Amino acid sequence: MPVTDDMEEGKFFVKQGGRHVATPLFITVLVVETTDLIFAVDSIPASWPSRPIFIVYTSNVLPF
């Protein structure tokens, strides 16, 4: 997907020249959320042996 160099009023996607393009804000959110997901999955084995499965699951799925 093409990405524009301009920030467009806090939008993730804009239409330029008849095409939809992503903004740098979208790329930033994509990177932050991907990193968050990687660290959430990475923390499962660290808490697995010491806690019940429900606590392990909810601590990684729900934003506490």
Order of alpha helices (4+ residues) and beta strands (2+ residues): beta-beta-alpha-alpha-alpha
